[in-house]
């Protein structure tokens, strides 16, 4: 299964390795499609690929780390 998400990182989470943790702890592959990060905040559009269960676990972990996660409909590159 492949799902697309928009992640919003608040100031206190910008410098933390949240996606590195996801790569190491969950059986999912992620592809960053677009992103912008500065000292104030950050956002990332990404695609997650894996089983439904692993994607749900990874999303839950990201949310528990204080990052907002919103599903994306349509083509990420096209906007």
PAVODREN-46480 format. One record per residue: residue in three letters; x, y, z negated of N, C-alpha, C, O in turn. Coordinates in nm, 4 decimals. Layout:
residues N
<site aa="Ala" n_u="X" n_v="Y" n_w="Z" ca_u="X" ca_v="Y" ca_w="Z" c_u="X" c_v="Y" c_w="Z" o_u="X" o_v="Y" o_w="Z"/>
...
end
This chain:
residues 79
<site aa="Unk" n_u="0.0836" n_v="-0.1167" n_w="0.0000" ca_u="0.0000" ca_v="0.0000" ca_w="0.0000" c_u="0.0891" c_v="0.1244" c_w="0.0000" o_u="0.1943" o_v="0.1269" o_w="-0.0639"/>
<site aa="Unk" n_u="0.0455" n_v="0.2262" n_w="0.0720" ca_u="0.1149" ca_v="0.3546" ca_w="0.0753" c_u="0.0173" c_v="0.4627" c_w="0.0320" o_u="-0.0940" o_v="0.4715" o_w="0.0838"/>
<site aa="Unk" n_u="0.0598" n_v="0.5449" n_w="-0.0635" ca_u="-0.0218" ca_v="0.6562" ca_w="-0.1102" c_u="0.0625" c_v="0.7821" c_w="-0.1098" o_u="0.1843" o_v="0.7771" o_w="-0.1269"/>
<site aa="Unk" n_u="-0.0046" n_v="0.8965" n_w="-0.0896" ca_u="0.0640" ca_v="1.0251" ca_w="-0.0856" c_u="0.0172" c_v="1.1114" c_w="-0.2019" o_u="-0.1006" o_v="1.1119" o_w="-0.2377"/>
<site aa="Unk" n_u="0.1136" n_v="1.1857" n_w="-0.2609" ca_u="0.0840" ca_v="1.2664" ca_w="-0.3785" c_u="0.1575" c_v="1.3998" c_w="-0.3748" o_u="0.2648" o_v="1.4128" o_w="-0.3159"/>
<site aa="Unk" n_u="0.0960" n_v="1.4983" n_w="-0.4395" ca_u="0.1587" ca_v="1.6283" ca_w="-0.4623" c_u="0.1904" c_v="1.6347" c_w="-0.6108" o_u="0.1007" o_v="1.6232" o_w="-0.6943"/>
<site aa="Unk" n_u="0.3175" n_v="1.6530" n_w="-0.6440" ca_u="0.3609" ca_v="1.6613" ca_w="-0.7832" c_u="0.3961" c_v="1.8055" c_w="-0.8149" o_u="0.4617" o_v="1.8729" o_w="-0.7356"/>
<site aa="Unk" n_u="0.3522" n_v="1.8528" n_w="-0.9314" ca_u="0.3856" ca_v="1.9867" ca_w="-0.9770" c_u="0.4630" c_v="1.9744" c_w="-1.1078" o_u="0.4123" o_v="1.9216" o_w="-1.2068"/>
<site aa="Unk" n_u="0.5863" n_v="2.0240" n_w="-1.1064" ca_u="0.6754" ca_v="2.0154" ca_w="-1.2210" c_u="0.6767" c_v="2.1494" c_w="-1.2948" o_u="0.7136" o_v="2.2513" o_w="-1.2364"/>
<site aa="Unk" n_u="0.6370" n_v="2.1507" n_w="-1.4225" ca_u="0.6458" ca_v="2.2750" ca_w="-1.4993" c_u="0.7923" c_v="2.3071" c_w="-1.5321" o_u="0.8801" o_v="2.2218" o_w="-1.5194"/>
<site aa="Unk" n_u="0.8162" n_v="2.4284" n_w="-1.5734" ca_u="0.9518" ca_v="2.4751" ca_w="-1.6031" c_u="1.0322" c_v="2.3768" c_w="-1.6887" o_u="1.1489" o_v="2.3502" o_w="-1.6600"/>
<site aa="Unk" n_u="0.9701" n_v="2.3235" n_w="-1.7927" ca_u="1.0436" ca_v="2.2364" ca_w="-1.8852" c_u="1.0751" c_v="2.0982" c_w="-1.8275" o_u="1.1472" o_v="2.0209" o_w="-1.8905"/>
<site aa="Unk" n_u="1.0233" n_v="2.0661" n_w="-1.7105" ca_u="1.0491" ca_v="1.9348" ca_w="-1.6489" c_u="1.1327" c_v="1.9426" c_w="-1.5215" o_u="1.1735" o_v="1.8391" o_w="-1.4686"/>
<site aa="Unk" n_u="1.1589" n_v="2.0624" n_w="-1.4715" ca_u="1.2287" ca_v="2.0781" ca_w="-1.3436" c_u="1.3645" c_v="2.0084" c_w="-1.3424" o_u="1.4005" o_v="1.9460" o_w="-1.2426"/>
<site aa="Unk" n_u="1.4393" n_v="2.0179" n_w="-1.4502" ca_u="1.5751" ca_v="1.9621" ca_w="-1.4523" c_u="1.5806" c_v="1.8159" c_w="-1.4955" o_u="1.6892" o_v="1.7583" o_w="-1.5017"/>
<site aa="Unk" n_u="1.4681" n_v="1.7555" n_w="-1.5250" ca_u="1.4673" ca_v="1.6168" ca_w="-1.5708" c_u="1.4590" c_v="1.5187" c_w="-1.4535" o_u="1.3934" o_v="1.5482" o_w="-1.3535"/>
<site aa="Unk" n_u="1.5243" n_v="1.4031" n_w="-1.4641" ca_u="1.5301" ca_v="1.3066" ca_w="-1.3535" c_u="1.4069" c_v="1.2142" c_w="-1.3468" o_u="1.4202" o_v="1.0919" o_w="-1.3514"/>
<site aa="Unk" n_u="1.2901" n_v="1.2727" n_w="-1.3361" ca_u="1.1655" ca_v="1.1955" ca_w="-1.3399" c_u="1.1593" c_v="1.0938" c_w="-1.2261" o_u="1.1251" o_v="0.9778" o_w="-1.2494"/>
<site aa="Unk" n_u="1.1915" n_v="1.1347" n_w="-1.1047" ca_u="1.1815" ca_v="1.0416" ca_w="-0.9922" c_u="1.2921" c_v="0.9358" c_w="-0.9962" o_u="1.2722" o_v="0.8249" o_w="-0.9467"/>
<site aa="Unk" n_u="1.4047" n_v="0.9670" n_w="-1.0522" ca_u="1.5095" ca_v="0.8663" ca_w="-1.0714" c_u="1.4596" c_v="0.7582" c_w="-1.1672" o_u="1.4826" o_v="0.6392" o_w="-1.1455"/>
<site aa="Unk" n_u="1.3914" n_v="0.8009" n_w="-1.2728" ca_u="1.3330" ca_v="0.7046" ca_w="-1.3668" c_u="1.2335" c_v="0.6130" c_w="-1.2957" o_u="1.2317" o_v="0.4922" o_w="-1.3190"/>
<site aa="Unk" n_u="1.1508" n_v="0.6715" n_w="-1.2091" ca_u="1.0523" ca_v="0.5923" ca_w="-1.1346" c_u="1.1234" c_v="0.4878" c_w="-1.0488" o_u="1.0832" o_v="0.3715" o_w="-1.0455"/>
<site aa="Unk" n_u="1.2287" n_v="0.5295" n_w="-0.9798" ca_u="1.3023" ca_v="0.4373" ca_w="-0.8921" c_u="1.3629" c_v="0.3206" c_w="-0.9696" o_u="1.3689" o_v="0.2085" o_w="-0.9189"/>
<site aa="Unk" n_u="1.4075" n_v="0.3467" n_w="-1.0915" ca_u="1.4722" ca_v="0.2431" ca_w="-1.1712" c_u="1.3752" c_v="0.1540" c_w="-1.2476" o_u="1.4048" o_v="0.0370" o_w="-1.2719"/>
<site aa="Unk" n_u="1.2589" n_v="0.2084" n_w="-1.2860" ca_u="1.1691" ca_v="0.1348" ca_w="-1.3746" c_u="1.0523" c_v="0.0654" c_w="-1.3045" o_u="0.9896" o_v="-0.0234" o_w="-1.3623"/>
<site aa="Unk" n_u="1.0225" n_v="0.1051" n_w="-1.1804" ca_u="0.9035" ca_v="0.0511" ca_w="-1.1145" c_u="0.9390" c_v="-0.0027" c_w="-0.9763" o_u="1.0327" o_v="0.0445" o_w="-0.9119"/>
<site aa="Unk" n_u="0.8635" n_v="-0.1011" n_w="-0.9326" ca_u="0.8868" ca_v="-0.1623" ca_w="-0.8022" c_u="0.8102" c_v="-0.0837" c_w="-0.6956" o_u="0.7154" o_v="-0.1334" o_w="-0.6347"/>
<site aa="Unk" n_u="0.8545" n_v="0.0404" n_w="-0.6752" ca_u="0.7964" ca_v="0.1267" ca_w="-0.5727" c_u="0.9095" c_v="0.1929" c_w="-0.4952" o_u="1.0202" o_v="0.2108" o_w="-0.5461"/>
<site aa="Unk" n_u="0.8793" n_v="0.2284" n_w="-0.3725" ca_u="0.9713" ca_v="0.3042" ca_w="-0.2887" c_u="0.9065" c_v="0.4396" c_w="-0.2658" o_u="0.7878" o_v="0.4479" o_w="-0.2341"/>
<site aa="Unk" n_u="0.9852" n_v="0.5464" n_w="-0.2822" ca_u="0.9265" ca_v="0.6766" ca_w="-0.2573" c_u="1.0040" c_v="0.7498" c_w="-0.1492" o_u="1.1248" o_v="0.7326" o_w="-0.1329"/>
<site aa="Unk" n_u="0.9302" n_v="0.8320" n_w="-0.0760" ca_u="0.9876" ca_v="0.9146" ca_w="0.0291" c_u="0.9419" c_v="1.0575" c_w="0.0041" o_u="0.8224" o_v="1.0872" o_w="0.0074"/>
<site aa="Unk" n_u="1.0380" n_v="1.1455" n_w="-0.0209" ca_u="1.0047" ca_v="1.2863" ca_w="-0.0419" c_u="0.9837" c_v="1.3501" c_w="0.0947" o_u="1.0745" o_v="1.3517" o_w="0.1778"/>
<site aa="Unk" n_u="0.8653" n_v="1.4020" n_w="0.1172" ca_u="0.8299" ca_v="1.4593" ca_w="0.2472" c_u="0.8537" c_v="1.6100" c_w="0.2525" o_u="0.8957" o_v="1.6631" o_w="0.3554"/>
<site aa="Unk" n_u="0.8270" n_v="1.6779" n_w="0.1426" ca_u="0.8521" ca_v="1.8220" ca_w="0.1296" c_u="0.8724" c_v="1.8502" c_w="-0.0187" o_u="0.8196" o_v="1.7788" o_w="-0.1041"/>
<site aa="Unk" n_u="0.9494" n_v="1.9551" n_w="-0.0488" ca_u="0.9696" ca_v="1.9905" ca_w="-0.1886" c_u="1.0253" c_v="2.1317" c_w="-0.1989" o_u="1.0855" o_v="2.1847" o_w="-0.1055"/>
<site aa="Unk" n_u="1.0031" n_v="2.1902" n_w="-0.3152" ca_u="1.0612" ca_v="2.3199" ca_w="-0.3484" c_u="1.0834" c_v="2.3217" c_w="-0.4988" o_u="0.9927" o_v="2.2923" o_w="-0.5766"/>
<site aa="Unk" n_u="1.2055" n_v="2.3566" n_w="-0.5386" ca_u="1.2393" ca_v="2.3583" ca_w="-0.6810" c_u="1.3209" c_v="2.4835" c_w="-0.7095" o_u="1.4123" o_v="2.5169" o_w="-0.6340"/>
<site aa="Unk" n_u="1.2883" n_v="2.5527" n_w="-0.8180" ca_u="1.3711" ca_v="2.6612" ca_w="-0.8686" c_u="1.3674" c_v="2.6557" c_w="-1.0210" o_u="1.3156" o_v="2.5591" o_w="-1.0771"/>
<site aa="Unk" n_u="1.4205" n_v="2.7557" n_w="-1.0884" ca_u="1.4289" ca_v="2.7499" ca_w="-1.2345" c_u="1.2933" c_v="2.7642" c_w="-1.3023" o_u="1.2781" o_v="2.7251" o_w="-1.4181"/>
<site aa="Unk" n_u="1.1955" n_v="2.8188" n_w="-1.2332" ca_u="1.0636" ca_v="2.8417" ca_w="-1.2916" c_u="0.9706" c_v="2.7213" c_w="-1.2830" o_u="0.8951" o_v="2.6939" o_w="-1.3762"/>
<site aa="Unk" n_u="0.9762" n_v="2.6504" n_w="-1.1726" ca_u="0.8849" ca_v="2.5376" ca_w="-1.1505" c_u="0.9284" c_v="2.4647" c_w="-1.0236" o_u="1.0235" o_v="2.5042" o_w="-0.9562"/>
<site aa="Unk" n_u="0.8570" n_v="2.3587" n_w="-0.9937" ca_u="0.8867" ca_v="2.2861" ca_w="-0.8715" c_u="0.7667" c_v="2.2065" c_w="-0.8252" o_u="0.6758" o_v="2.1776" o_w="-0.9030"/>
<site aa="Unk" n_u="0.7672" n_v="2.1716" n_w="-0.6987" ca_u="0.6631" ca_v="2.0842" ca_w="-0.6460" c_u="0.7267" c_v="1.9894" c_w="-0.5453" o_u="0.8337" o_v="2.0157" o_w="-0.4904"/>
<site aa="Unk" n_u="0.6576" n_v="1.8789" n_w="-0.5232" ca_u="0.7079" ca_v="1.7773" ca_w="-0.4323" c_u="0.5895" c_v="1.7045" c_w="-0.3703" o_u="0.4964" o_v="1.6647" o_w="-0.4403"/>
<site aa="Unk" n_u="0.5936" n_v="1.6873" n_w="-0.2387" ca_u="0.4985" ca_v="1.6011" ca_w="-0.1699" c_u="0.5720" c_v="1.4723" c_w="-0.1381" o_u="0.6779" o_v="1.4746" o_w="-0.0754"/>
<site aa="Unk" n_u="0.5164" n_v="1.3606" n_w="-0.1809" ca_u="0.5852" ca_v="1.2346" ca_w="-0.1561" c_u="0.4893" c_v="1.1228" c_w="-0.1222" o_u="0.3688" o_v="1.1304" o_w="-0.1465"/>
<site aa="Unk" n_u="0.5465" n_v="1.0201" n_w="-0.0657" ca_u="0.4724" ca_v="0.8983" ca_w="-0.0344" c_u="0.5287" c_v="0.7876" c_w="-0.1212" o_u="0.6501" o_v="0.7686" o_w="-0.1280"/>
<site aa="Unk" n_u="0.4409" n_v="0.7150" n_w="-0.1872" ca_u="0.4802" ca_v="0.5999" ca_w="-0.2678" c_u="0.4331" c_v="0.4733" c_w="-0.1982" o_u="0.3200" o_v="0.4661" o_w="-0.1501"/>
<site aa="Unk" n_u="0.5197" n_v="0.3746" n_w="-0.1934" ca_u="0.4849" ca_v="0.2459" ca_w="-0.1327" c_u="0.5125" c_v="0.1351" c_w="-0.2327" o_u="0.6193" o_v="0.1298" o_w="-0.2936"/>
<site aa="Unk" n_u="0.4145" n_v="0.0465" n_w="-0.2489" ca_u="0.4264" ca_v="-0.0656" ca_w="-0.3403" c_u="0.2891" c_v="-0.1237" c_w="-0.3669" o_u="0.1911" o_v="-0.0867" o_w="-0.3022"/>
<site aa="Unk" n_u="0.2826" n_v="-0.2149" n_w="-0.4624" ca_u="0.1525" ca_v="-0.2729" ca_w="-0.4971" c_u="0.0683" c_v="-0.1668" c_w="-0.5680" o_u="0.1213" o_v="-0.0715" o_w="-0.6250"/>
<site aa="Unk" n_u="-0.0627" n_v="-0.1850" n_w="-0.5634" ca_u="-0.1527" ca_v="-0.0912" ca_w="-0.6317" c_u="-0.1145" c_v="-0.0776" c_w="-0.7787" o_u="-0.1109" o_v="0.0332" o_w="-0.8321"/>
<site aa="Unk" n_u="-0.0863" n_v="-0.1892" n_w="-0.8435" ca_u="-0.0531" ca_v="-0.1893" ca_w="-0.9865" c_u="0.0745" c_v="-0.1107" c_w="-1.0145" o_u="0.0785" o_v="-0.0309" o_w="-1.1081"/>
<site aa="Unk" n_u="0.1783" n_v="-0.1323" n_w="-0.9347" ca_u="0.3046" ca_v="-0.0621" ca_w="-0.9576" c_u="0.2912" c_v="0.0871" c_w="-0.9293" o_u="0.3480" o_v="0.1690" o_w="-1.0015"/>
<site aa="Unk" n_u="0.2173" n_v="0.1231" n_w="-0.8259" ca_u="0.1952" ca_v="0.2657" ca_w="-0.7979" c_u="0.1199" c_v="0.3301" c_w="-0.9134" o_u="0.1553" o_v="0.4399" o_w="-0.9563"/>
<site aa="Unk" n_u="0.0180" n_v="0.2646" n_w="-0.9640" ca_u="-0.0576" ca_v="0.3191" ca_w="-1.0774" c_u="0.0317" c_v="0.3346" c_w="-1.2001" o_u="0.0229" o_v="0.4350" o_w="-1.2707"/>
<site aa="Unk" n_u="0.1171" n_v="0.2367" n_w="-1.2260" ca_u="0.2092" ca_v="0.2454" ca_w="-1.3396" c_u="0.3078" c_v="0.3603" c_w="-1.3215" o_u="0.3366" o_v="0.4333" o_w="-1.4164"/>
<site aa="Unk" n_u="0.3596" n_v="0.3764" n_w="-1.1999" ca_u="0.4545" ca_v="0.4848" ca_w="-1.1722" c_u="0.3874" c_v="0.6211" c_w="-1.1892" o_u="0.4456" o_v="0.7117" o_w="-1.2488"/>
<site aa="Unk" n_u="0.2664" n_v="0.6360" n_w="-1.1376" ca_u="0.1928" ca_v="0.7622" ca_w="-1.1510" c_u="0.1663" c_v="0.7924" c_w="-1.2981" o_u="0.1825" o_v="0.9063" o_w="-1.3419"/>
<site aa="Unk" n_u="0.1263" n_v="0.6930" n_w="-1.3730" ca_u="0.1012" ca_v="0.7121" ca_w="-1.5160" c_u="0.2285" c_v="0.7606" c_w="-1.5866" o_u="0.2230" o_v="0.8504" o_w="-1.6705"/>
<site aa="Unk" n_u="0.3416" n_v="0.7012" n_w="-1.5524" ca_u="0.4703" ca_v="0.7424" ca_w="-1.6115" c_u="0.5004" c_v="0.8886" c_w="-1.5766" o_u="0.5388" o_v="0.9665" o_w="-1.6638"/>
<site aa="Unk" n_u="0.4832" n_v="0.9250" n_w="-1.4514" ca_u="0.5094" ca_v="1.0630" ca_w="-1.4078" c_u="0.4213" c_v="1.1600" c_w="-1.4867" o_u="0.4688" o_v="1.2633" o_w="-1.5340"/>
<site aa="Unk" n_u="0.2939" n_v="1.1266" n_w="-1.5005" ca_u="0.2017" ca_v="1.2119" ca_w="-1.5754" c_u="0.2407" c_v="1.2204" c_w="-1.7230" o_u="0.2327" o_v="1.3275" o_w="-1.7833"/>
<site aa="Unk" n_u="0.2824" n_v="1.1096" n_w="-1.7804" ca_u="0.3250" ca_v="1.1081" ca_w="-1.9207" c_u="0.4497" c_v="1.1935" c_w="-1.9435" o_u="0.4746" o_v="1.2392" o_w="-2.0551"/>
<site aa="Unk" n_u="0.5268" n_v="1.2144" n_w="-1.8387" ca_u="0.6459" ca_v="1.2999" ca_w="-1.8475" c_u="0.6098" c_v="1.4479" c_w="-1.8313" o_u="0.6983" o_v="1.5334" o_w="-1.8312"/>
<site aa="Unk" n_u="0.4800" n_v="1.4785" n_w="-1.8175" ca_u="0.4358" ca_v="1.6175" ca_w="-1.8115" c_u="0.4258" c_v="1.6757" c_w="-1.6725" o_u="0.4180" o_v="1.7976" o_w="-1.6569"/>
<site aa="Unk" n_u="0.4260" n_v="1.5908" n_w="-1.5709" ca_u="0.4171" ca_v="1.6356" ca_w="-1.4329" c_u="0.2735" c_v="1.6143" c_w="-1.3840" o_u="0.2152" o_v="1.5078" o_w="-1.4043"/>
<site aa="Unk" n_u="0.2177" n_v="1.7164" n_w="-1.3198" ca_u="0.0828" ca_v="1.7038" ca_w="-1.2636" c_u="0.0909" c_v="1.6262" c_w="-1.1327" o_u="0.1788" o_v="1.6512" o_w="-1.0503"/>
<site aa="Unk" n_u="-0.0011" n_v="1.5322" n_w="-1.1141" ca_u="-0.0041" ca_v="1.4478" ca_w="-0.9945" c_u="-0.1410" c_v="1.4594" c_w="-0.9293" o_u="-0.2431" o_v="1.4307" o_w="-0.9918"/>
<site aa="Unk" n_u="-0.1426" n_v="1.5021" n_w="-0.8022" ca_u="-0.2669" ca_v="1.5128" ca_w="-0.7256" c_u="-0.2530" c_v="1.4332" c_w="-0.5969" o_u="-0.1507" o_v="1.4434" o_w="-0.5291"/>
<site aa="Unk" n_u="-0.3543" n_v="1.3538" n_w="-0.5619" ca_u="-0.3486" ca_v="1.2795" ca_w="-0.4350" c_u="-0.3543" c_v="1.3762" c_w="-0.3168" o_u="-0.4142" o_v="1.4834" o_w="-0.3255"/>
<site aa="Unk" n_u="-0.2917" n_v="1.3369" n_w="-0.2074" ca_u="-0.2932" ca_v="1.4146" ca_w="-0.0831" c_u="-0.3707" c_v="1.3361" c_w="0.0208" o_u="-0.3494" o_v="1.2162" o_w="0.0387"/>
<site aa="Unk" n_u="-0.4596" n_v="1.4041" n_w="0.0879" ca_u="-0.5335" ca_v="1.3458" ca_w="0.2003" c_u="-0.4697" c_v="1.3924" c_w="0.3297" o_u="-0.4230" o_v="1.5061" o_w="0.3379"/>
<site aa="Unk" n_u="-0.4668" n_v="1.3091" n_w="0.4286" ca_u="-0.4147" ca_v="1.3481" ca_w="0.5598" c_u="-0.2639" c_v="1.3342" c_w="0.5701" o_u="-0.1998" o_v="1.2685" o_w="0.4880"/>
<site aa="Unk" n_u="-0.2090" n_v="1.3969" n_w="0.6721" ca_u="-0.0672" ca_v="1.3865" ca_w="0.7064" c_u="0.0141" c_v="1.4902" c_w="0.6281" o_u="-0.0117" o_v="1.6101" o_w="0.6387"/>
<site aa="Unk" n_u="0.1111" n_v="1.4448" n_w="0.5504" ca_u="0.1921" ca_v="1.5352" ca_w="0.4698" c_u="0.2723" c_v="1.6303" c_w="0.5576" o_u="0.2781" o_v="1.7500" o_w="0.5293"/>
<site aa="Unk" n_u="0.3334" n_v="1.5797" n_w="0.6625" ca_u="0.4176" ca_v="1.6632" ca_w="0.7476" c_u="0.3347" c_v="1.7691" c_w="0.8204" o_u="0.3772" o_v="1.8841" o_w="0.8318"/>
<site aa="Unk" n_u="0.2179" n_v="1.7311" n_w="0.8690" ca_u="0.1330" ca_v="1.8262" ca_w="0.9414" c_u="0.0742" c_v="1.9298" c_w="0.8464" o_u="0.0360" o_v="2.0388" o_w="0.8891"/>
<site aa="Unk" n_u="0.0667" n_v="1.8961" n_w="0.7168" ca_u="0.0134" ca_v="1.9908" ca_w="0.6195" c_u="-0.1324" c_v="1.9686" c_w="0.6036" o_u="-0.1973" o_v="2.0384" o_w="0.5257"/>
end
